[in-house]
Amino acid sequence: MTAQELITSIRRYIGQLAMPYESIRTDREVYGSTTTTFSDDDLLARITVAIQDIIRRCKAIDFPNLILRHSGTYLNAKSLSERIFQGRVERHDGTKYVNALRIDPMEYRSMVMSGRTPTAEYPVYTYRDGDIKIYPTPDTGSSSFRFFSVSNTTEILSLETVIPLDERFRRAMVLHVAASCYATMKKMEESNYIMSLFEDEIYPYRIDIIYNPMDGIESRSE
Amino acid sequence: MAILENYIADVRRVINEKSLTEDVVSDADILLNFASTVSDDDITERLKDGVNYVLSRVQADVIPSFIIDVFPSDLDIPYVSTKKIIRFLSDTAQLSDGTVAVRRTKKTHRRLSEPITDETPVYILEDFDLKIYGDTENPVGSKIKAVKVSTSSSDIVGLGLQFKNILVNYAAASCLETAKEFGLSRILREAVTREISKYIIPSLIPSSE
């Protein structure tokens, strides 16, 4: 599904014609019509917001195209990621990647104090304030450890851009954008109602727990 | 035999509308008449959204034609598989010979030292990661079942007649929202919720009910 197709759906939903003039790029340029017609550019921006909202609130398993794998470059990953998969931090032991267990920094401290140390076979990692530390400390190099995260990069630049979310979220995206358009039109009641439809639409895909960005736990219970 | 036209005609009945003339292919062609007339394409799109709405909420045994096999390699990242999954069916992980594997969390798997054999296979499904242990014969043949996403309008009819009312009401509610008839839309939405509750996945029933 491309951004153009999604915009067609949105216009259908809010019952609006496309703007007839190429030169009109934002609503404000249409005299006397500031809140009744939305340009493609305007809708593209609203689609981006809708996608980010969905990514923030739904399980990553529902948008696999947005899952990233990072190798040893955590700082870069931070700016690209909404949250990491805490169960998928892996240390390279020389021949293969071994899954590391997350422990609390204090727990690690008391572990070391009591004379126990993690091994290459059973590595551990701590994760606090956006920092991953893996023990035993891996060798330097891009493949020394890897982890997975959910991308937050959803910048939509053109109508031809393929939307990273698939068909099951089309209706949710349409509703989110429609609610936002209605809000712009100062029709708050309608906007609220459509937002409640959006909530209903994403209900089966929601993350069950509350989390902070970049510090969340991704889990799915069936 | 149900066909898509029947569904569209039913939606028009619910929202009390005549169909468009042949010349008019989309809503945008009707100047200043938006929100009062809905094209066939438009209704089909709303019905298609309804299919995924149903698939994401009902129990798998009423939608057998939407169940697919997913192999661990299908989840390798970067994700290039064309399989689009609504949800996994957790109790259906199998080894290549059909032996059922038991689900375990990553945490438990690390803590338990019980050996995994062909007779006591386990699988882990967390963080978009599927691992099935115990298949020494054919590890790549281990699989789990999942509900797939609908991408085609043929799925509207393919979903089965028991869901026709739900789809029609869902699409009609959506049309009424476009027509700014939110009160009527709400009534149809409630009808959708009521009807789908017969098939709904237990964990999706709101706790207040």
Contacts between the chains, C-beta under 8 A, distances in Angstrom:
chain1	res1	chain2	res2	distance
A	8	B	26	7.9
A	9	B	45	6.2
A	11	B	27	7.7
A	11	B	28	6.8
A	12	B	26	7.8
A	12	B	27	5.7
A	12	B	38	7.9
A	12	B	42	5.0
A	12	B	45	7.1
A	12	B	178	6.9
A	13	B	174	7.2
A	13	B	177	7.1
A	13	B	178	5.7
A	14	B	178	6.9
A	15	B	27	7.2
A	15	B	34	4.2
A	15	B	35	3.1
A	15	B	178	4.6
A	15	B	179	7.1
A	15	B	180	7.7
A	16	B	34	6.1
A	17	B	28	5.2
A	17	B	31	7.1
A	17	B	34	6.1
A	18	B	28	5.8
A	60	B	127	7.8
A	60	B	128	6.0
A	61	B	85	7.3
A	61	B	128	5.2
A	62	B	86	7.8
A	64	B	75	7.4
A	64	B	77	7.9
A	64	B	79	4.0
A	64	B	85	7.9
A	64	B	128	6.5
A	65	B	79	5.8
A	67	B	77	5.5
A	67	B	78	8.0
A	67	B	79	6.3
A	67	B	128	5.8
A	68	B	77	7.7
A	69	B	77	4.8
A	69	B	78	7.3
A	85	B	127	3.8
A	85	B	128	6.9
A	85	B	129	7.7
A	86	B	127	7.5
A	87	B	106	5.0
A	87	B	126	5.2
A	87	B	127	4.6
A	87	B	129	7.4
A	88	B	127	4.8
A	88	B	128	7.9
A	88	B	129	6.0
A	99	B	106	7.3
A	99	B	110	7.7
A	101	B	107	7.9
A	101	B	110	6.1
A	122	B	110	7.9
A	148	B	77	6.7
A	148	B	127	6.8
A	148	B	128	7.2
A	166	B	84	5.2
A	166	B	149	5.8
A	166	B	151	7.7
A	167	B	48	7.4
A	167	B	52	6.1
A	167	B	84	7.5
A	167	B	149	5.6
A	167	B	150	6.8
A	167	B	151	5.2
A	168	B	52	4.4
A	168	B	55	7.8
A	168	B	56	6.4
A	168	B	84	7.6
A	168	B	86	6.3
A	168	B	149	5.0
A	168	B	150	8.0
A	170	B	49	6.2
A	170	B	52	8.0
A	171	B	49	3.9
A	171	B	52	7.3
A	171	B	53	7.0
A	174	B	49	8.0
A	189	B	182	7.9
A	190	B	180	7.0
A	190	B	182	6.3
A	193	B	182	5.3
A	193	B	186	7.6
A	194	B	177	6.9
A	197	B	177	7.5
A	197	B	189	7.4
A	200	B	189	7.9
A	201	B	53	7.1
A	203	B	204	6.8
A	204	B	56	4.3
A	204	B	57	5.9
A	204	B	86	7.8
A	204	B	87	7.4
A	204	B	201	7.7
A	204	B	204	5.8
A	205	B	56	7.1
A	218	B	127	5.6
A	218	B	128	8.0
A	219	B	126	6.8
A	219	B	127	7.9
A	220	B	125	7.8
A	220	B	126	7.6
A	221	B	203	7.1
A	222	B	87	6.5
A	222	B	88	6.3
A	222	B	89	7.4
A	222	B	90	4.1
A	222	B	203	7.5
